[in-house]
Amino acid sequence: MARLEAARRRIEAAGGDPEAVRVVAVTKGFGPEAVVTAAASGLVDVGENYAQELTAKAAAVAPLTETTLRWHFLGALQRNKVRTLAPLVSLWQSVARPEEGIEIARRAPGAEVLVEVDTSGVAGRNGCTPGKTPGLVSELEGLGLAVRGLMTVGPQDPDAAAAAFRTVRSLADQLGLVERSMGMSDDMESAVAEGSTMVRLGRALFGDRPPRQPATER
Ligand SMILES: *Cc1c(COP(=O)(O)O)cnc(C)c1O
């Protein structure tokens, strides 16, 4: 995939090791063929934001799901969706509240998780405040979950995004967490420069996203 090569060059130009920074292919809004394309280019990490879309797509590419893919859940998590997601999800990237952790620990004991950090403080954004993150991390560990690191969605403004990535990086360092899932199609350079270990790319790999489906179909 030429776009994957281009993305790897952008990672390298930003000072990242393209072998070490993991690319998660974000297929939300694209059809199952995007998953097939990603897998054919050697990507094994695939991310989705909506439970129903993840389960439908994982089923549509069932042989790949069973043998090759690692599905990542990236969206705001509703507790009643955890049970159906549990057999499919390899990394829960967006854990923001203890209740979600309790449900994940119940349905997928020992699962790998990231804590989503929201540095913006804007109402309605998913994520734990930086101040509450250390407490949430230890709560999740207490539930037997494997907390691998932190995830964040950067604000639109480039300076604010760089500051957010720096905050999350230093928080992860303080907590001894190795994974920093930071950076999307428009801000991956800044995220990589601030120490991302995992970028989540949709449009950079698959082009513009088709118009959204109605919420009921997710
Ligand atoms: C949609 C989304 C992405 C990918 O966004 P692009 O701009 O298409 O790269 C990454 N992470 C999260 C949490 C998302 O919701």
The ligand as an ORCA input file, in Angstrom:
! r2SCAN-3c Opt
* xyz 0 1
  C     -11.061      8.213     13.866
  C     -10.019      8.020     14.867
  C      -8.683      7.845     14.495
  C      -8.191      7.956     13.051
  O      -8.447      9.218     12.536
  P      -7.842      9.684     11.119
  O      -7.913     11.140     11.194
  O      -8.715      9.077     10.071
  O      -6.455      9.150     11.047
  C      -7.752      7.588     15.490
  N      -8.109      7.501     16.784
  C      -9.374      7.660     17.179
  C      -9.698      7.546     18.628
  C     -10.356      7.927     16.243
  O     -11.612      8.117     16.659
*
